[in-house]
Amino acid sequence: MKKSTVTVTFDDEQLQALKMYLSEKNLTVETELEEMLQALYLKSVPLTVRDFITKKAKNEMEKENKATRRMKSNPITKVNIEQSNE
């Protein structure tokens, strides 16, 4: 699935303090925000829409896998032609 970048502004001193205390728990701001965005997504987007998005992503992955398998089953053979210096 294609990923997008979300940019937010936040007070620098607060961010540094947050990073410091999260690091004590082996956590990062990025992973915590990703989890919160996922929870917001689950809370806000109806189940039917989430199911559609999941099915769409699955179909795209299957198409990519088929194309990859097709390429592997029909490999391009490299042929070297050497000229003799006679």
C-alpha positions in Angstrom: 0.0 0.0 0.0 1.3 3.4 -0.9 2.3 5.5 2.2 1.8 9.3 2.6 3.6 11.7 4.9 1.8 13.8 7.4 3.5 16.9 8.7 2.4 18.6 11.9 3.9 21.6 13.8 4.6 21.2 17.5 6.5 23.3 20.1 10.2 22.3 19.8 10.9 22.2 23.6 7.9 20.0 24.1 8.9 17.7 21.3 12.4 17.3 22.7 10.9 16.5 26.2 8.5 14.0 24.6 11.3 12.3 22.7 13.4 12.1 25.8 10.7 10.4 27.9 9.5 8.2 25.1 13.1 7.0 24.5 13.2 5.8 28.1 10.4 3.4 27.2 12.1 2.5 23.9 9.3 4.3 22.0 9.4 7.0 19.3 7.2 9.9 18.5 6.7 8.5 14.9 5.6 5.0 16.1 3.2 6.5 18.7 1.7 8.9 16.1 1.3 6.0 13.6 -0.6 4.0 16.3 -2.8 7.0 17.1 -3.5 7.7 13.4 -4.5 4.0 13.0 -6.8 4.3 16.0 -8.3 7.5 14.6 -8.8 5.8 11.2 -10.6 2.8 12.8 -12.8 5.1 14.8 -13.7 7.5 12.0 -13.8 5.5 8.8 -16.8 3.2 8.4 -16.1 -0.6 8.3 -17.5 -0.9 4.8 -15.0 1.7 3.5 -12.1 0.1 5.4 -13.1 -3.3 3.9 -13.2 -1.9 0.4 -9.7 -0.3 0.9 -8.3 -3.6 2.2 -9.8 -5.6 -0.7 -8.5 -3.0 -3.2 -4.9 -3.2 -1.7 -5.1 -7.0 -1.7 -6.0 -7.1 -5.4 -3.2 -4.7 -6.3 -0.7 -6.9 -4.5 -2.0 -10.0 -6.3 -1.6 -8.2 -9.6 2.0 -7.2 -8.7 2.8 -10.8 -7.6 1.4 -12.3 -10.8 3.6 -9.9 -12.9 6.6 -10.8 -10.8 5.9 -14.5 -11.2 5.5 -14.0 -15.0 8.8 -12.2 -15.2 10.5 -15.0 -13.3 9.0 -17.7 -15.5 10.2 -15.9 -18.6 13.7 -14.8 -17.7 15.8 -12.9 -20.2 18.9 -14.8 -21.2 22.0 -12.8 -21.6 24.1 -13.9 -24.5 27.8 -12.9 -24.8 29.2 -12.7 -28.3 33.0 -12.7 -28.5 35.0 -11.8 -31.5 38.3 -13.5 -32.2 41.3 -11.4 -33.1 42.6 -13.5 -36.0 
